[in-house]
Amino acid sequence: MTARAAGTPAYMGDDFEDRILLTIGPDAAFTYLSDVQNLPGHFAALRDARLVASDRVEVTADVGGTRVEGEAWLHLDNAARRMTWGAPGPGDYRGELTVHDAGPGSEVVVRLHTEQAGGVDVQQGLRDSLQLIGERLGQA
């Protein structure tokens, strides 16, 4: 992968990646971002998320103007400051959010994989989500 500026999305087939620099430290950023109650506040399409088991959440999302309800898996690796998730179904939707040290602040990297949504829509959703994260946690 070639180096690129923060905030410039990359499209790699059905794989998407983008990143944002924050002014707060990585531990505080990951604590906030990995709290299930906070997920709708920083994932643009997500309307509601409820933890139903240690690794399962019930979600309500707006996908292309359609309300979708379902269950997703969610795994947290606090030591690596990494959250991974996915939803069963034909779209093979899954993602990963990792928080890294970046000087006095942190860098959030989000990767998504889907086989159903169009590239432009996924890129815009990823960009919107990172913008929400920056607004809530302080973009560097």
C-alpha positions in Angstrom: 0.0 0.0 0.0 1.3 3.4 -0.9 1.5 6.3 1.6 -1.2 8.9 1.4 -2.5 11.8 3.4 -4.9 11.2 6.3 -8.5 11.6 5.2 -7.9 10.3 1.7 -9.8 7.0 1.3 -8.4 4.1 -0.6 -10.6 1.7 -2.6 -9.1 -1.8 -3.1 -11.8 -3.8 -4.8 -14.3 -4.6 -2.1 -11.9 -3.3 0.6 -11.9 0.2 1.9 -9.6 2.0 4.3 -9.4 5.5 5.7 -7.8 7.2 8.8 -8.0 10.3 10.9 -5.6 12.0 13.4 -7.1 12.9 16.7 -5.8 15.3 19.5 -6.7 12.9 22.3 -4.5 9.9 23.3 -5.0 6.4 21.9 -6.3 4.8 25.2 -9.0 7.4 25.7 -9.9 7.3 22.0 -10.3 3.5 22.0 -12.2 3.5 25.2 -14.8 5.8 23.7 -14.9 4.2 20.2 -15.2 0.7 21.4 -18.2 1.4 23.8 -21.2 -0.2 22.1 -23.5 2.7 23.3 -21.3 5.2 21.4 -21.3 3.3 18.1 -24.3 5.1 16.5 -22.6 8.4 17.3 -19.6 7.7 15.0 -20.8 5.2 12.4 -22.8 7.3 10.0 -25.3 4.6 8.9 -25.8 3.1 12.3 -29.0 4.2 14.2 -28.9 1.9 17.2 -26.6 -0.7 18.8 -27.4 -2.9 21.8 -25.0 -5.5 23.3 -26.9 -8.8 23.7 -23.9 -11.0 24.5 -20.2 -10.5 25.2 -19.5 -10.7 21.4 -22.9 -10.0 19.8 -24.8 -6.7 19.1 -28.2 -6.0 17.7 -28.1 -3.1 15.3 -30.4 -0.9 13.3 -28.8 0.8 10.3 -29.9 3.0 7.4 -28.5 1.2 4.3 -29.2 3.1 1.1 -32.3 4.7 2.6 -33.7 1.4 3.9 -33.9 0.6 7.6 -32.1 -2.7 8.3 -32.2 -4.5 11.6 -29.9 -7.4 12.4 -27.3 -9.0 14.6 -23.6 -8.5 14.2 -20.5 -10.0 15.9 -18.1 -7.7 17.7 -14.7 -8.5 19.1 -12.5 -6.2 21.2 -8.7 -6.5 21.6 -8.1 -3.9 24.3 -4.3 -4.5 24.4 -4.0 -3.9 20.6 -6.7 -1.1 20.7 -8.5 -3.0 17.9 -12.2 -3.6 17.4 -13.4 -6.0 14.7 -17.0 -6.6 13.6 -19.1 -8.2 10.9 -22.6 -9.2 10.0 -23.7 -12.5 8.5 -25.3 -12.4 5.1 -24.6 -12.3 1.4 -22.6 -9.0 1.5 -19.8 -10.5 3.6 -19.7 -7.2 5.6 -16.9 -6.9 8.1 -14.7 -4.2 9.5 -11.8 -3.2 11.8 -11.0 -0.1 13.7 -7.6 0.3 15.2 -6.2 3.1 17.3 -2.5 3.9 17.2 -0.1 6.3 19.0 0.5 9.4 17.0 2.7 11.8 19.0 0.6 13.4 21.7 -2.6 12.3 20.0 -3.8 9.2 18.1 -4.5 7.9 14.7 -7.7 5.9 14.0 -7.7 3.5 11.0 -10.9 2.0 9.8 -11.0 -0.9 7.3 -14.2 -2.2 5.7 -15.0 -5.1 3.4 -18.3 -5.6 1.7 -19.3 -7.3 -1.5 -22.7 -5.6 -1.9 -22.5 -1.9 -1.5 -21.2 0.4 -4.3 -17.7 1.8 -3.9 -18.8 5.4 -3.9 -21.4 4.9 -1.2 -19.0 2.9 1.0 -16.2 5.5 0.6 -18.6 8.3 1.5 -20.0 6.4 4.5 -16.4 5.8 5.7 -15.5 9.5 5.2 -18.7 10.5 7.1 -17.9 8.2 10.0 -14.4 9.5 10.4 -15.7 13.1 10.2 -18.1 12.2 13.1 -15.2 10.7 15.1 -13.1 13.9 14.5 -16.0 16.1 15.6 -16.6 14.1 18.8 -13.0 13.4 19.8 -11.0 16.3 18.3 -9.5 16.1 14.9 -5.8 17.0 14.8 
